[in-house]
Amino acid sequence: MKKCSLCLLSIFCFTVGSGAVAAPLYVGVGYGNTNFDSIDLQYDSPPADVSDDQDSAVKIFFGNYLSPIFSWEIAYTDLGSYTATSPGNYDVSIDLEALSFALVTHRNLHPRWDFFAKLGIAYWGTDLNYNDFTNAGSADQNDWSPLIGLGFNYTITDNLLLGIEWEQYQNVGQDTNVTLASSALELNGNDVDVFGIRITYKYRFAPGP
């Protein structure tokens, strides 16, 4: 899924180059803290004693205003890495990422402040590695899950916005299976919450002929 960021950039360049839109386009970057709901491996016992379920998320995004109160937004997000350990029993590490599409509604609260909410879907990818000191295995899984989010933007200039945002990627990692010599493990789906900041730059292009 690392190639998704290149696909995202290609789509943006095509959209801008075509000159086919008159409504403002916007691009931006985001950075935040994540919380992975839990690292729950079915068929494994005992449960993890030590769990690193927080990390940092970085994303790039762009979108297009369909009207003053609606836009669409597509993003690639590196959701971070997480580990779980049951000392003397097993170690687990998980890397997560997602390509998402969302519809966003905007409401002005003040000439410089606006509230936004989003609803969309995320195509996530997991990279799971397991080691119980006798068996070791790894697995990759990709699937679709719902995405929701809320936030506020502050208008610094006509083109530049600074915002805060909460997003939740739901049911990430469901059915990620690791096959071992004597058994199989399955990662249960969990929600990944991201709270952070975003910087947005607006463009406006004249419509094509």
N, C-alpha and C positions, 0 to 999 in steps of 0.2 A: 503493500500500500504506500510505500514511500514515493512511488511514482505518481501518486494522486496529486501531490503538490505541483508537479510539472503539468499535469492535465489541467489543473485549476488555473495556472498561469496562462496556458495556451488558450483556454476558453475566454479568459479576460482579454487577452491581446486580440483575439478574433473579434470580440464584441466591440472593443474600442476602435479597431481598425476599420470595421465595416461602416462606422458612422451612422448606424441604423437607429439610434435612439436619441431622443431629445431630452428625455427626463434625466435627472442627475444620476450618474453612476457613483459608487463609492467603493473605496478600497481601505483596508486597514490591517492592523495587527493587534493581537491580544496576548496578555500574559496573566496567569493566575495560579492560585493554589487549588489542588484537587483533593478529593476525599473518595477513596474507593470503598464502597459500602462494607464489604467484607471479602475475605479470600476463603471461599467455602468449597472444599473439594469433597464431592461425594465419594463414598466407599473408602475414605481414609480415616484412620483413628490412631492416636488421639488427635484432637483439633490443635491448631497452631497455638503455641504459647506466646510467641513474639510475632507481631505483624506490623510491617511498615506499610500503612495504607494511605499515606499522603505523599504527594509529589508536586511538581510544577507542570503546568500546561502552557503550551505556546501554540498560537494559531495565526493563520493568514486568512483573510476573507475578502469577498467583494459582493456587491449587490447593486440593485437597480430600483429606484423609486417608481412604482407604478402610479402613484398619486401622492398628494401631500401626507396621507396617513397610512399608506401601505407600501411595502417593498418586499422583494425577495432577496435572499442572501445565501451564498454558498461558501463553505469554509473547509479548510483542512486543519485538523487539530492533533497535535502530539499530546496525548493524555498522560504520559509519564510511565514510570516503572514502579512496581510494587513487589514486596517480598513477604513471605510467611515462613516461619521456622518452628518446628517442634523439636527442641534439642535432643539429639540422639535418635530421632525418628526420620525426619525429612526436611528438605529445603525446597521452597517453591519461589520462582520469580515470574512476573507477568509484565509484559510491555503492551501498551494500548495506544491505538490511534484511530481517527475517524475522519471520514469525509461526509459532510452534512449539507442538507438543503432545508431552508426554513422560510416560511412566510412571516413577515414582521409587521406589526401594527404600531404606529407612532401617535402619541398624543402630546400636544404642547401644554406644559404646565406654567410656562413663563417664557418671555421672549428668548431667553438663553437656555432654558431647561426643557427637555422633553423626556417622556416616559415611553419605553417600548417593551413589547412582549412578543415572543416568537413561539411558533409551533412548527415542527418539522420532523424529518427522519435523518438518521445517521447510519452510514455504512461503516461499521467498525471492524477493526482487525485486532486479534490477540496473538501474542507470541508467548506460550506457556512452556516453562522448563521445570522439570521435577527430578529430584534426586533423593532417594531414601537410603543411600549408602550401600544398597545391594542392587537396586534397579535404578535406572535413569531413563528419562524419556522427554520428548518435547512435542509440541503440537501447535499448529496455526489454525485459526478459525476466522471466518468473515461472515457477517450477517447484518441484517437491518434491525433497527430499534427506534422507538420514538425519542424525540428531542424536544425539550421545553426550555424556555429562558425568560428572564426579566432583566430590566436595566434602566439606567438613566444616562442621557447624554448632556454635556454642557458645551454650548457653542462658543468656541474661542474666537474664531473668525467665521466669515461666510462659508469657508471651505473646510475648516479644521474643527473636529469635535473630540472631546475627551470624555470617556464614559466609564461607568462601572457596570458589571454584568454578573448575573448568576445563570448558569446553564446546568441542566441535568441530562446526561446520556443514560437512558434507562435500559436495564436488562442486558448490560454488556458482558460478553464472555459466555453466554449461555451455550451449552452443548460443546464446549471445547474439551476434547477427549485426548488423554494421553494413554497410549497402549504400552504396557510393561510386559515383562516376560511371563508373569504369573497372574496379572490382573489388568484392569483398565480403570482410569480415573476420569472423572468428569467435573469440570468447573461449572458451578451454578452461576446463573446470571445475576449481576449486581448493578446497582446504580452508581454512576460516577458523577459527583457534583464538582463544578468548577466555579470559583468566585474570584474575579480579577478585574483588571482594567483593560480598556480598549482605546485605541487611537484611530480615528476615521478621517479620511480625506475625501471630499466630494469633488466630482468632475461634472462638467456639463458639455455635451457635444451637440453640434448642430445636426439635424436629421440629414440623412443621405438623400440624393436626388430621387 
